[in-house]
């Protein structure tokens, strides 16, 4: 469906006909550009709205099916830019992604949103307060949208870092429990976040490096600044991925250490029982001729030997830390 459509001339929103192709004709004749915003259009809706703009069939297919990687491509003079929108539900510790597709011409830009995404109404409203930016054409819209979304990446990186630190603290509390399941699911969300933002580095760099000739020179420093923000988010995400891998290894090592301690304690208690059991087993054998059977105080001597041996073993294990 169409969210909003407007004609901009000299950085200002101006009234015009309702037909989109007529608006584009005015922009081409008198200057300016048209910004059309759509949300999850069907094939028929998209074709009806922009069919008269002569989009390449592959561009139409990409707009309807979505599921695109972040990229920047050229379709016979029409620039196609894809950026992932990302959200993090902190209560559920779940990352969800959407897509924003931009079709850019010198006199129009069509933005198509799929899945969860930033409502562009606020971006449009904020940009309309900056006519000096809108004067620079459709790529001013691309910058405003990308900058807002990438700022969201940085916020999500901070939230994910808080979650990773929280689970790290749990691991090192010394409690006899494992957090491997929680760590694993958190790692999965961090990886999904990385997959959404890492591929965007190259497309954004092309926008300020001069690889795309249609980008106004005045906008390239702004795209360079946005690229810096993106790199910060990507570096933070990579660091979180490495950290949570280390936390998972530490959690598994912690469990192994606890198991080793348990095994040592069990072994120590078994050893304590082994000495008296051995002595009792020897004197429990039914032989008529055995030493000390007729000794008057032999019973007490054997009990004393058992106690002394058990005490010696207990003290040895205690000193070595096994008990």
C-alpha positions in Angstrom: 0.0 0.0 0.0 1.0 3.6 -0.5 2.1 5.3 2.8 2.8 8.7 1.4 3.7 10.4 -1.9 4.9 14.0 -2.5 6.6 16.3 -5.0 9.6 18.3 -3.7 10.9 21.4 -5.5 13.6 23.6 -4.1 13.7 21.6 -1.0 9.9 22.2 -0.2 6.9 20.0 -0.5 4.5 21.3 -3.1 1.0 20.4 -4.1 0.5 18.4 -7.4 -1.7 16.0 -9.2 -2.6 12.7 -7.5 -1.3 10.6 -10.4 2.3 9.5 -9.7 3.4 9.6 -13.3 2.1 13.1 -13.7 4.1 14.1 -10.6 7.2 12.6 -12.1 6.6 14.4 -15.4 6.4 17.7 -13.4 9.6 17.0 -11.6 11.4 16.2 -14.9 10.0 19.3 -16.5 10.3 21.9 -13.7 12.9 20.3 -11.5 12.6 18.5 -8.2 11.8 14.9 -7.4 9.0 12.7 -6.2 9.2 10.6 -3.0 6.8 7.6 -3.0 6.7 5.5 0.1 5.1 2.0 0.1 4.7 -0.8 2.7 4.6 -4.5 1.8 3.0 -4.1 -1.6 1.6 -7.0 -3.6 2.8 -7.6 -7.1 -0.3 -6.0 -8.6 -0.2 -3.0 -6.3 3.4 -2.3 -7.0 2.9 -2.8 -10.8 -0.1 -0.5 -10.8 1.7 2.3 -8.9 5.1 2.3 -10.6 4.5 0.4 -13.8 4.4 3.6 -15.7 7.9 4.5 -14.4 9.3 1.6 -16.6 11.0 -0.3 -13.8 13.2 -3.2 -14.8 11.4 -6.6 -14.3 14.1 -7.7 -11.9 13.6 -4.6 -9.9 9.9 -5.2 -9.6 10.5 -8.8 -8.6 13.0 -7.8 -5.9 10.5 -5.2 -4.6 7.7 -7.7 -4.2 9.5 -10.8 -3.0 12.0 -9.0 -0.7 14.5 -11.3 1.1 17.4 -9.4 -0.3 20.9 -8.9 1.1 22.0 -5.3 1.6 23.3 -4.2 -1.8 23.5 -1.4 -4.3 22.8 -2.2 -8.0 22.1 -0.4 -11.2 19.1 -1.4 -13.4 19.5 0.5 -16.7 19.9 3.9 -15.0 17.7 3.1 -12.0 19.8 2.6 -8.8 18.5 -0.1 -6.4 19.6 0.1 -2.8 18.6 -2.4 -0.1 19.2 -1.9 3.6 18.1 -4.2 6.5 16.0 -2.8 9.4 16.8 -4.5 12.7 14.9 -4.6 16.0 15.8 -6.2 19.3 13.1 -7.3 21.8 15.1 -7.2 25.0 12.4 -9.0 27.0 12.5 -11.9 24.7 16.1 -11.5 23.7 15.1 -11.8 20.1 16.4 -9.9 17.0 14.0 -9.4 14.2 14.8 -8.0 10.8 13.0 -6.3 7.9 14.0 -4.7 4.6 13.9 -1.3 3.1 14.3 -1.1 -0.7 15.0 2.2 -2.4 14.6 2.7 -6.2 16.4 5.9 -7.1 16.2 8.0 -10.2 17.3 11.6 -10.8 13.7 12.7 -10.4 12.1 10.2 -8.1 12.7 7.8 -5.3 10.5 4.9 -4.3 11.0 3.4 -0.9 9.4 0.0 -0.2 9.3 -1.5 3.4 8.9 -5.2 4.2 8.6 -6.7 7.6 9.2 -4.8 10.8 10.9 -1.5 10.0 11.3 2.1 11.0 8.2 4.1 10.1 9.5 6.5 7.5 6.9 9.1 8.4 9.3 10.5 11.1 12.2 10.5 8.7 10.1 12.3 6.1 8.9 14.8 8.6 12.4 15.5 9.9 13.8 15.8 6.4 11.1 18.2 5.4 12.4 20.5 8.1 15.8 20.6 6.2 15.0 22.1 2.8 18.7 22.6 2.2 19.2 18.8 2.3 16.1 18.1 0.2 17.4 20.4 -2.5 20.2 17.9 -3.1 17.6 15.4 -4.6 16.6 11.8 -4.0 20.0 10.8 -2.5 19.2 13.1 0.4 16.3 10.8 1.2 18.6 7.8 0.9 21.0 9.3 3.4 18.3 10.3 5.8 16.8 6.8 5.8 20.2 5.0 6.0 21.4 7.3 8.8 18.3 6.7 10.9 18.4 2.9 10.4 22.2 2.7 11.1 21.7 4.8 14.3 19.3 2.0 15.3 22.1 -0.5 14.7 24.2 1.3 17.2 21.4 1.3 19.8 20.9 -2.4 19.3 24.6 -3.1 19.7 24.5 -1.4 23.1 21.4 -3.5 24.1 23.1 -6.7 23.0 26.2 -5.8 24.9 24.2 -5.3 28.1 22.7 -8.8 27.6 26.1 -10.4 27.0 27.6 -8.7 30.1 24.6 -9.9 32.1 25.0 -13.5 31.1 28.8 -13.2 31.6 28.2 -12.2 35.2 25.9 -15.1 35.7 28.6 -17.6 34.5 31.1 -16.2 37.0 28.8 -16.1 40.1 30.1 -19.5 41.1 26.6 -21.1 41.2 26.4 -24.8 40.4 24.3 -24.4 37.2 24.9 -24.0 33.5 23.7 -21.1 31.3 24.7 -22.7 28.0 21.2 -22.6 26.6 20.7 -18.9 27.3 24.2 -18.2 25.9 23.6 -20.2 22.8 20.3 -18.4 21.9 21.9 -15.0 22.6 24.8 -15.9 20.3 22.3 -16.9 17.6 20.7 -13.4 17.9 24.1 -11.7 17.7 25.0 -13.7 14.6 21.6 -12.7 13.0 22.4 -9.1 13.8 25.8 -9.4 12.2 24.4 -11.0 9.1 22.0 -8.1 8.7 24.5 -5.2 9.0 27.9 -6.5 7.8 27.0 -6.8 4.1 26.0 -3.1 4.1 29.6 -1.9 4.5 30.4 -2.1 0.8 27.2 -0.5 -0.6 27.5 2.5 1.8 31.2 2.9 0.9 30.3 3.1 -2.8 27.9 6.0 -2.0 30.7 8.2 -0.8 33.7 6.9 -2.8 32.5 8.2 -6.1 31.5 4.8 -7.5 28.0 6.1 -7.9 28.3 9.2 -10.1 24.7 10.4 -9.5 25.4 11.0 -5.8 25.8 14.8 -5.3 29.3 15.8 -4.1 27.7 17.7 -1.2 26.2 14.5 0.2 29.3 12.3 0.1 30.7 13.6 3.4 27.4 12.8 5.0 27.5 9.2 3.6 31.1 8.9 4.9 29.9 9.9 8.4 27.1 7.3 8.2 29.7 4.7 7.1 31.7 5.4 10.2 28.7 4.8 12.3 28.0 1.6 10.5 31.6 0.4 11.0 31.3 1.1 14.7 28.2 -1.0 14.9 29.8 -3.8 12.9 33.0 -3.8 15.1 30.9 -3.8 18.3 28.8 -6.8 16.9 32.0 -8.7 16.0 33.4 -8.1 19.5 30.2 -9.3 21.1 30.3 -12.4 18.9 33.8 -13.2 20.1 33.0 -12.4 23.7 29.9 -14.5 23.9 31.9 -17.4 22.3 34.4 -17.0 25.1 31.6 -16.9 27.7 30.1 -20.1 26.3 33.5 -21.8 26.6 33.9 -20.5 30.1 30.5 -21.8 31.1 31.3 -25.3 29.7 34.7 -25.2 31.4 33.0 -24.1 34.7 30.7 -27.1 34.5 33.6 -29.5 33.8 35.5 -28.1 36.8 32.5 -28.6 39.0 32.2 -32.2 37.7 35.8 -32.8 38.4 35.4 -31.5 41.9 32.4 -33.8 42.4 34.4 -36.8 41.1 37.3 -36.1 43.4 35.0 -35.9 46.4 33.3 -39.1 45.5 36.7 -40.8 45.0 37.9 -39.5 48.3 34.9 -40.8 50.2 35.3 -44.2 48.4 38.9 -44.3 49.5 38.0 -43.6 53.1 35.7 -46.6 53.1 38.1 -48.8 51.2 40.7 -49.1 54.1 38.2 -50.4 56.8 36.5 -52.6 54.1 39.7 -54.2 53.2 40.6 -55.0 56.9 37.1 -56.2 57.7 37.2 -58.4 54.6 40.4 -60.0 55.6 39.2 -60.9 59.1 35.9 -62.0 57.7 37.5 -64.9 55.9 36.4 -68.3 57.4 39.8 -69.9 58.0 40.4 -71.8 61.2 44.1 -71.0 61.4 44.5 -67.2 61.2 46.9 -65.0 63.2 45.5 -63.0 66.1 42.1 -64.8 66.2 42.8 -65.9 69.7 44.3 -62.6 70.8 42.3 -61.2 73.7 42.4 -57.6 72.5 42.7 -58.3 68.8 39.2 -56.9 68.1 40.1 -53.6 69.6 43.4 -53.4 67.9 41.8 -54.0 64.5 39.2 -51.3 65.2 41.9 -48.9 66.2 43.9 -49.7 63.0 40.7 -49.0 61.0 40.2 -45.7 62.7 43.8 -44.7 62.4 44.0 -45.6 58.7 40.7 -43.8 58.0 41.9 -40.7 59.9 45.2 -40.7 58.0 43.4 -40.9 54.6 40.9 -38.2 55.5 43.7 -35.9 56.7 45.6 -36.4 53.5 42.6 -35.7 51.3 41.7 -32.7 53.3 45.2 -31.2 53.0 45.1 -31.7 49.2 41.7 -30.1 48.8 39.8 -33.1 47.8 37.5 -32.9 50.7 
